[in-house]
Amino acid sequence: MAFAFLIIGDFDTRITEIERDAITGNVDSILETIERDVLEEVKALTNNRFDMDAEFALSGANRSSLLVRFVLDIVIYEALSRNKPRQIPEFRVKRADDARDFMEAVGKPRSNVNPGWTKKEIDQGTTSGRDRVGTWGSYDRQDTNLD
């Protein structure tokens, strides 16, 4: 099993290798499992406004550093809460909360937050008659132009 989005080197920007090994007990598959769960959470929080599958498929320097940072913060928090949930440093809790708040803000339809991620194409359905999405049985718009 391998990381879906993150790479093991990403963790070095937030925690030391010694801390990472202490959190996971030298078992990287724990972080991989937590990462998979966090990626699903990010998809849910962004409310399907962005094509997160396309964002998660990017690799290396093509990845959004903002997305990497927020996913890392949540993964580290979740890994810490696995062992000693009452002993998580306050700044880790704050970072994870901030990351989730940002993702939630991004997911709001009327949000002005634009992280620069790929927008998801929305299927509007057909454009005629009663088959149109959200028309509640309305008929086609009539043109009243008398030219």
Wavefront OBJ file of the C-alpha trace (Angstrom):
o trace
v 0.000 0.000 0.000
v 1.258 3.509 -0.728
v 0.192 7.051 -0.052
v -2.515 8.278 -2.407
v -1.573 11.971 -2.343
v 1.140 12.680 0.181
v 4.693 11.397 0.103
v 6.639 10.394 3.175
v 8.924 13.410 2.718
v 5.955 15.764 3.164
v 5.835 14.851 6.833
v 9.365 16.189 7.324
v 8.025 19.727 6.909
v 5.724 19.302 9.921
v 7.261 16.665 12.216
v 10.615 14.976 12.629
v 11.201 11.380 11.629
v 11.561 10.467 15.308
v 8.151 11.997 16.080
v 6.603 10.247 13.067
v 7.997 6.889 14.178
v 6.781 7.468 17.737
v 3.279 8.310 16.541
v 3.004 5.317 14.207
v 5.222 2.775 15.956
v 7.362 2.568 12.774
v 4.334 1.391 10.753
v 3.787 3.750 7.809
v 0.621 1.914 6.766
v -1.103 3.635 9.694
v -0.436 7.021 8.092
v -1.556 5.688 4.714
v -4.873 4.550 6.181
v -5.378 7.848 7.978
v -4.506 9.740 4.783
v -7.133 7.798 2.817
v -9.759 8.722 5.427
v -8.683 12.377 5.429
v -8.880 12.574 1.628
v -12.491 11.378 1.789
v -13.177 13.978 4.478
v -11.675 16.716 2.290
v -13.911 15.645 -0.614
v -16.944 15.863 1.647
v -15.949 19.226 3.142
v -15.347 20.829 -0.241
v -18.924 19.858 -1.094
v -18.039 18.545 -4.542
v -17.311 22.064 -5.831
v -13.835 21.027 -6.933
v -12.552 17.965 -8.754
v -10.606 16.627 -5.794
v -9.842 13.347 -7.583
v -7.922 15.359 -10.186
v -6.142 17.330 -7.447
v -5.213 14.172 -5.543
v -3.908 12.574 -8.756
v -1.262 15.288 -9.184
v 2.237 14.512 -8.022
v 5.436 16.286 -7.108
v 5.605 20.036 -7.672
v 2.250 19.996 -9.493
v 0.370 19.423 -6.230
v -1.252 22.376 -4.500
v 0.994 23.292 -1.579
v -2.059 24.625 0.236
v -3.839 21.292 -0.109
v -0.718 19.370 0.955
v -0.374 21.565 4.040
v -3.984 21.148 5.127
v -4.075 17.393 4.477
v -0.830 17.014 6.455
v -2.201 18.977 9.407
v -5.313 16.816 9.584
v -3.390 13.532 9.098
v -0.927 14.409 11.874
v -3.755 15.397 14.204
v -5.631 12.151 13.500
v -2.453 10.106 14.023
v -1.802 11.821 17.356
v -5.399 11.348 18.482
v -5.038 7.634 17.839
v -2.500 7.232 20.665
v -3.135 9.868 23.329
v -6.136 12.017 22.452
v -5.926 14.082 25.645
v -2.253 14.916 25.148
v -2.364 16.464 21.685
v -0.491 19.778 21.627
v -2.847 22.745 21.350
v -1.210 24.042 18.165
v -1.878 20.694 16.433
v -5.546 20.917 17.390
v -5.664 24.517 16.103
v -3.995 23.602 12.799
v -6.387 20.712 12.164
v -9.388 22.878 13.075
v -8.146 25.672 10.802
v -7.657 23.208 7.936
v -11.169 21.838 8.344
v -12.630 25.345 8.603
v -10.857 26.352 5.398
v -12.110 23.268 3.543
v -15.626 23.963 4.772
v -15.388 27.599 3.624
v -14.177 26.433 0.214
v -17.136 24.074 -0.026
v -19.776 26.749 0.492
v -21.435 27.580 -2.834
v -21.390 31.339 -2.273
v -17.865 31.374 -0.881
v -15.346 33.866 -2.199
v -12.495 31.550 -1.215
v -10.749 30.331 -4.349
v -7.839 27.988 -3.651
v -7.040 27.637 -7.366
v -8.076 24.004 -7.601
v -9.769 22.431 -10.606
v -13.490 23.241 -10.606
v -15.815 20.307 -10.948
v -18.048 20.205 -14.002
v -21.684 20.088 -12.971
v -24.116 18.094 -15.069
v -27.093 20.382 -15.616
v -29.245 17.709 -17.206
v -31.228 18.342 -20.347
v -32.347 21.823 -21.314
v -35.840 21.329 -22.594
v -39.309 20.887 -21.144
v -40.093 18.857 -18.108
v -36.798 16.947 -18.269
v -34.877 20.024 -17.145
v -33.364 19.762 -13.671
v -35.055 21.933 -11.034
v -37.983 23.151 -13.130
v -40.753 21.703 -10.983
v -42.816 20.847 -14.034
v -42.428 24.238 -15.690
v -42.682 24.659 -19.410
v -40.015 26.148 -21.650
v -39.511 29.879 -21.403
v -41.556 31.696 -24.037
v -39.999 34.442 -26.098
v -42.208 37.533 -25.891
v -40.100 39.655 -28.196
v -42.490 41.339 -30.648
v -39.862 42.512 -33.167
l 1 2 3 4 5 6 7 8 9 10 11 12 13 14 15 16 17 18 19 20 21 22 23 24 25 26 27 28 29 30 31 32 33 34 35 36 37 38 39 40 41 42 43 44 45 46 47 48 49 50 51 52 53 54 55 56 57 58 59 60 61 62 63 64 65 66 67 68 69 70 71 72 73 74 75 76 77 78 79 80 81 82 83 84 85 86 87 88 89 90 91 92 93 94 95 96 97 98 99 100 101 102 103 104 105 106 107 108 109 110 111 112 113 114 115 116 117 118 119 120 121 122 123 124 125 126 127 128 129 130 131 132 133 134 135 136 137 138 139 140 141 142 143 144 145 146 147
